[in-house]
Amino acid sequence: MQDTIQMTAGAAVLLALVASSTPTGFAQAQVTRTDSQGGITVKATYITATYLKARPNDALSGKVDLERTIVIAITLDTHSGDLSRYDFVKNALLRNDRGQQVAPVRWIATADGAHHRSGGLVFPRADQAGKTFEPQAKIVELILRDLGGVSERVLRWTLPLE
């Protein structure tokens, strides 16, 4: 009887370890940042190959090329004001701790309401000088300017990401 209890407990521990090490649980916490200022909540997820592999039905899956671009999935939520007028391409910037910065090349909308917007902000993998943006960087920051009366929101990731 005690052997059965120990085996059951051991199996439960093993199952918990396997579940906690899956890309789904790990990737979400590591790649998602949130900012809630000015009555608008911004949820930004740094899209990685591991993230998309764990979420094959993600709205951006199949729409982005992570070999050539950096993609940040963004969700905006508010209960007042109109989010549909915010121009992500004009007001966003990606910068790193090496002094490089890149502007987005496009916004892929997945939901475009006045109070709830989501989609992917697509950045080139090279800066204007043609230098690859990420390789030696330890920190990458998404800057969103002039959103909800907040002059600059900074969402920061420490690299490397899974």
Backbone hydrogen bonds in HBPLUS format (Angstrom, degrees):
<---DONOR---> <-ACCEPTOR-->    atom                        ^
c    i                          cat <-CA-CA->   ^        H-A-AA   ^      H-
h    n   atom  resd res      DA  || num        DHA   H-A  angle D-A-AA Bond
n    s   type  num  typ     dist DA aas  dist angle  dist       angle   num
A0005-ILE N   A0001-MET O   3.03 MM   4  6.41 155.2  2.10 149.7 156.2     1
A0006-GLN N   A0002-GLN O   2.89 MM   4  6.13 161.4  1.92 151.7 156.7     2
A0007-MET N   A0003-ASP O   2.87 MM   4  6.05 157.6  1.92 146.5 152.9     3
A0008-THR N   A0004-THR O   2.89 MM   4  6.05 157.8  1.94 146.4 152.8     4
A0009-ALA N   A0005-ILE O   2.85 MM   4  6.03 162.4  1.88 150.3 155.5     5
A0010-GLY N   A0006-GLN O   2.78 MM   4  5.91 156.4  1.84 145.8 153.1     6
A0011-ALA N   A0007-MET O   2.85 MM   4  6.04 154.4  1.92 145.3 152.2     7
A0012-ALA N   A0008-THR O   2.95 MM   4  6.18 153.2  2.03 145.5 152.9     8
A0013-VAL N   A0009-ALA O   2.98 MM   4  6.25 156.2  2.04 149.2 155.1     9
A0014-LEU N   A0010-GLY O   2.95 MM   4  6.16 162.7  1.98 149.2 154.0    10
A0015-LEU N   A0011-ALA O   2.88 MM   4  6.05 161.0  1.91 149.0 154.3    11
A0016-ALA N   A0012-ALA O   2.96 MM   4  6.14 155.6  2.02 144.7 151.3    12
A0017-LEU N   A0013-VAL O   2.93 MM   4  6.20 154.4  1.99 149.6 156.6    13
A0018-VAL N   A0014-LEU O   2.95 MM   4  6.20 162.7  1.98 153.6 157.9    14
A0019-ALA N   A0015-LEU O   2.92 MM   4  6.09 164.4  1.94 150.1 154.6    15
A0020-SER N   A0016-ALA O   2.96 MM   4  6.09 154.0  2.03 144.7 151.5    16
A0021-SER N   A0017-LEU O   3.16 MM   4  6.28 128.1  2.44 139.0 151.2    17
A0021-SER N   A0018-VAL O   3.20 MM   3  5.29 140.8  2.37  98.4 109.4    18
A0022-THR N   A0019-ALA O   3.43 MM   3  5.50 167.2  2.45 103.5 107.0    19
A0026-PHE N   A0022-THR O   3.30 MM   4  6.42 174.2  2.30 160.1 161.8    20
A0027-ALA N   A0023-PRO O   2.73 MM   4  5.35 159.4  1.77 144.2 151.6    21
A0030-GLN N   A0026-PHE O   3.22 MM   4  6.34 158.3  2.27 151.3 157.9    22
A0031-VAL N   A0027-ALA O   2.89 MM   4  5.84 153.0  1.97 157.1 162.3    23
A0032-THR N   A0028-GLN O   3.21 MM   4  5.86 131.7  2.45 145.8 151.7    24
A0046-TYR N   A0031-VAL O   2.85 MM  15  5.12 160.8  1.88 147.8 147.7    25
A0033-ARG N   A0044-ALA O   2.77 MM  11  5.25 159.6  1.81 154.0 160.9    26
A0044-ALA N   A0033-ARG O   2.79 MM  11  5.25 167.1  1.80 158.8 163.0    27
A0035-ASP N   A0042-VAL O   2.86 MM   7  5.11 152.6  1.93 146.5 154.3    28
A0042-VAL N   A0035-ASP O   2.73 MM   7  5.11 168.5  1.74 158.0 162.1    29
A0040-ILE N   A0037-GLN O   3.08 MM   3  5.81 169.1  2.09 126.3 129.8    30
A0041-THR N   A0077-ASP O   2.88 MM  36  5.20 164.8  1.91 154.0 157.9    31
A0077-ASP N   A0041-THR O   3.01 MM  36  5.20 146.5  2.12 142.7 151.9    32
A0043-LYS N   A0075-THR O   2.91 MM  32  5.10 159.4  1.95 150.0 156.1    33
A0075-THR N   A0043-LYS O   2.86 MM  32  5.10 148.6  1.96 145.3 154.8    34
A0045-THR N   A0073-ALA O   2.77 MM  28  4.96 160.1  1.80 146.7 153.5    35
A0073-ALA N   A0045-THR O   2.77 MM  28  4.96 154.1  1.84 155.6 150.8    36
A0047-ILE N   A0071-VAL O   2.90 MM  24  5.52 156.9  1.96 157.3 163.8    37
A0052-LEU N   A0048-THR O   3.06 MM   4  6.42 164.3  2.09 155.6 157.9    38
A0053-LYS N   A0049-ALA O   2.89 MM   4  6.04 152.1  1.97 147.1 155.5    39
A0054-ALA N   A0050-THR O   3.04 MM   4  6.21 151.1  2.13 145.5 152.3    40
A0055-ARG N   A0051-TYR O   3.11 MM   4  6.31 124.4  2.43 135.6 150.7    41
A0055-ARG N   A0052-LEU O   3.11 MM   3  4.85 135.1  2.32  90.3 103.3    42
A0058-ASP N   A0055-ARG O   3.01 MM   3  5.43 162.8  2.04 124.0 124.0    43
A0061-SER N   A0058-ASP O   2.98 MM   3  5.22 151.9  2.06 110.4 119.4    44
A0063-LYS N   A0060-LEU O   2.94 MM   3  5.26 161.2  1.97 131.7 134.4    45
A0068-ARG N   A0065-ASP O   3.25 MM   3  5.77 138.0  2.43 109.1 117.9    46
A0069-THR N   A0065-ASP O   2.95 MM   4  5.95 138.4  2.12 149.4 162.4    47
A0070-ILE N   A0123-PHE O   2.83 MM  53  5.02 160.4  1.87 141.2 147.9    48
A0123-PHE N   A0070-ILE O   2.77 MM  53  5.02 167.1  1.79 159.9 163.4    49
A0072-ILE N   A0121-LEU O   3.00 MM  49  5.17 162.8  2.03 145.1 150.0    50
A0121-LEU N   A0072-ILE O   2.80 MM  49  5.17 172.8  1.81 146.6 148.2    51
A0074-ILE N   A0119-GLY O   2.77 MM  45  5.54 163.5  1.80 159.0 164.7    52
A0119-GLY N   A0074-ILE O   2.96 MM  45  5.54 140.9  2.11 149.3 159.6    53
A0076-LEU N   A0117-ARG O   2.71 MM  41  5.09 164.7  1.74 153.8 158.5    54
A0117-ARG N   A0076-LEU O   3.01 MM  41  5.09 155.2  2.07 135.9 143.8    55
A0078-THR N   A0115-HIS O   2.97 MM  37  5.15 143.3  2.11 151.7 153.9    56
A0083-LEU N   A0114-ALA O   2.58 MM  31  4.87 176.6  1.58 143.0 143.0    57
A0086-TYR N   A0083-LEU O   3.11 MM   3  5.65 164.4  2.14 118.5 123.3    58
A0091-ASN N   A0087-ASP O   3.06 MM   4  6.14 149.9  2.16 149.3 157.9    59
A0092-ALA N   A0088-PHE O   3.00 MM   4  5.56 121.6  2.35 153.2 155.3    60
A0145-ARG N   A0091-ASN O   2.88 MM  54  5.18 169.4  1.89 154.5 158.1    61
A0093-LEU N   A0143-ILE O   2.99 MM  50  5.07 136.4  2.19 142.9 149.3    62
A0143-ILE N   A0093-LEU O   2.77 MM  50  5.07 171.2  1.78 162.3 163.1    63
A0094-LEU N   A0102-VAL O   2.91 MM   8  5.30 164.9  1.93 159.4 164.1    64
A0102-VAL N   A0094-LEU O   2.78 MM   8  5.30 153.8  1.85 152.8 161.8    65
A0095-ARG N   A0141-GLU O   2.95 MM  46  5.31 160.3  1.99 149.7 156.2    66
A0141-GLU N   A0095-ARG O   2.73 MM  46  5.31 165.4  1.75 162.3 166.1    67
A0096-ASN N   A0100-GLN O   3.01 MM   4  5.63 151.1  2.10 151.8 154.8    68
A0099-GLY N   A0096-ASN O   3.25 MM   3  5.85 159.7  2.30 119.7 120.4    69
A0097-ASP N   A0139-ILE O   3.15 MM  42  5.40 137.8  2.33 143.7 145.0    70
A0105-VAL N   A0122-VAL O   2.74 MM  17  5.84 158.1  1.79 159.5 166.8    71
A0122-VAL N   A0106-ARG O   2.96 MM  16  5.39 176.2  1.96 164.3 165.1    72
A0108-ILE N   A0120-GLY O   2.82 MM  12  4.98 166.6  1.84 148.5 153.3    73
A0120-GLY N   A0108-ILE O   2.83 MM  12  4.98 149.3  1.92 133.6 142.2    74
A0110-THR N   A0118-SER O   2.79 MM   8  5.48 177.0  1.79 136.3 136.0    75
A0111-ALA N   A0118-SER O   3.11 MM   7  5.00 146.8  2.22 140.0 131.2    76
A0118-SER N   A0111-ALA O   2.81 MM   7  5.00 157.8  1.86 142.9 141.8    77
A0113-GLY N   A0116-HIS O   2.94 MM   3  5.08 143.2  2.08 157.6 150.3    78
A0133-PHE N   A0125-ARG O   2.68 MM   8  5.42 169.1  1.69 145.4 146.4    79
A0127-ASP N   A0131-LYS O   2.84 MM   4  5.48 157.9  1.89 150.1 151.1    80
A0130-GLY N   A0127-ASP O   2.90 MM   3  5.26 160.4  1.94 114.9 120.4    81
A0137-ALA N   A0134-GLU O   2.82 MM   3  5.21 147.4  1.93 125.5 136.5    82
A0159-LEU N   A0138-LYS O   2.76 MM  21  4.87 161.9  1.79 128.0 134.2    83
A0140-VAL N   A0157-TRP O   2.97 MM  17  5.33 160.3  2.01 150.3 156.3    84
A0157-TRP N   A0140-VAL O   2.82 MM  17  5.33 161.5  1.86 161.2 167.5    85
A0142-LEU N   A0155-LEU O   2.80 MM  13  5.14 163.4  1.83 154.2 157.9    86
A0155-LEU N   A0142-LEU O   2.98 MM  13  5.14 162.5  2.01 147.4 153.2    87
A0144-LEU N   A0153-ARG O   3.03 MM   9  5.14 158.2  2.08 140.9 147.8    88
A0153-ARG N   A0144-LEU O   2.87 MM   9  5.14 161.9  1.91 144.7 150.8    89
A0146-ASP N   A0151-SER O   3.06 MM   5  4.46 156.2  2.12 105.4 111.2    90
A0147-LEU N   A0150-VAL O   3.18 MM   3  5.43 141.0  2.34 153.1 148.4    91
A0150-VAL N   A0147-LEU O   3.18 MM   3  5.43 160.9  2.22 109.4 115.1    92
